[in-house]
């Protein structure tokens, strides 16, 4: 577990309160809020350090009072970065002193220069590369620069960033200016990452918060289990933790937060215990939409008028016609391949070999002999995983259905011993064929509750199918759909077979019934169970197909099955 917890977007400061004094002054409020589950820390003195509290701008003075809402005024030096975006306040004497060593051409302490460099790097990456709106000017301290205060947090916290003045030039109610306070050396053992690297990821994290406050920080969004003063804070933290890794991929400070999700993945996605651990979900999404480098900036543009959850869902739908919950289910499947289960072909990233294993409840881990039945509760917008092993080589199917009107998104992966794994979605309410499994294989099933407002009860059955049972032929899926000509992507056809007795023929037709493409899959390449056949893009591109609606048909013996698809140029 990470030894220290980053505290951001919080207003609590006086010139006389630093380090342990702040911790003591704030402890009562923290305990009243009952925050962040098991993500607490132990500071240098051995006492438990504060946990994260997020206070919306409209509640700052009501909760903290005016005396605790002021900037530090004991730092007697400042440095304005050459690019002009930041004013860094510091001192070389007393408790908050930075090292006086100077080797840079700006003639300021090296630590201060490094802070300015990290801040400007973060600013440029966000504004110039990733397409985010620059933060509104901060005119509190003799200029429009963003203020960074360097103080001695003594291993109690990484940094605090404070929402301040409302931006009256926009019609948005919750956009603010802000400033941040960081530690003077990050030397204490309570920090997971020390020295300049600890400072760098912290500055990146906090500067993104300053950018975020120029959009909107909704204080309430109707999600179950979100405190009225938390609002969309979970998404702000997901994004800032992601940005640490985007700015400094070699540091990996975010490793220290992952256990709160991997050790207990069954809570709603916006749970406050996941605020910092789900930066990897933002990373997963940005990689899925890597063709659009402005994907996340588009989400934030939508946050100007919509809550974060709705903005993320809408952006995904606009991008590919899918929904957020489908990506959440696939993300959960990818989280299987971490730690000792790491497989570079399927893992979230190269870093995943260092991630903790995804925990599955003991009750959800069983060995299949003939049949296993579950009746389980899934929380709002969360994924419940199951792990099934096998007593022998079997032929396996499963089904899942909901005891109510809510929708369920279902996926599984078959971790094959010594062979290529399979990862697929399947439809709730239908029997689904897994196919042949070996006794050394592992079946991981992931069931996602699509509702943001209510829990659901799901019935899941995993069955060993006898050889005598007739297995129907089904055309299960066709993707990507729409299919983009010249995209370089394979067109994948997924279908289910019982006994393999003949070849499978595939054909593509236009609306007039003209056959535009044909491909035969010989029986020797087919298996009992689910087959996925890929048609290389060059085979499709060579047909010079027109944009529009088409029909893909598979024929097996005397049976044929058709799915509609859209082809785009």
Secondary structure by P-SEA (a helix, b strand, c coil): cccbbbbccbbbbcccccaaaaaaacaaaaaaaccccccccccccccccccbbbbcccccccccccccccccccccbbbbcccccbbbbbbccccccccccccccccccaaaaaaaaaaaaaaaaacccccccccccccccccccbbbbbbcccccccbbbbbccccccccccccccccbbbbccccccccccccaaaaaaaaaaaaaaaaaaacccccccccccccccccaaaaaaaaaaaaaaaaccccccccccccccccccccccccccccccaaaaaaaaaaaaccccaaaaaaaaaaccccaaaaaaaaaaaaccccaaaaaaaaaaaacccccccccccccccccccccccccccccbbbbcccccccccccccbbbbbbbbbcccccccbbbbbcccbbbbbbccccccccbbbbbcccccbbbbbccccccbbbbbbbbbccccbbbbbbbbbbbccccbbbbbbbccccccccccccccccccccccccccbbbbbbbbcccccccbbbbbccccccccbbbbbbcaaaaaaacccccbbbbbbbcccbbbbbbbbbcc
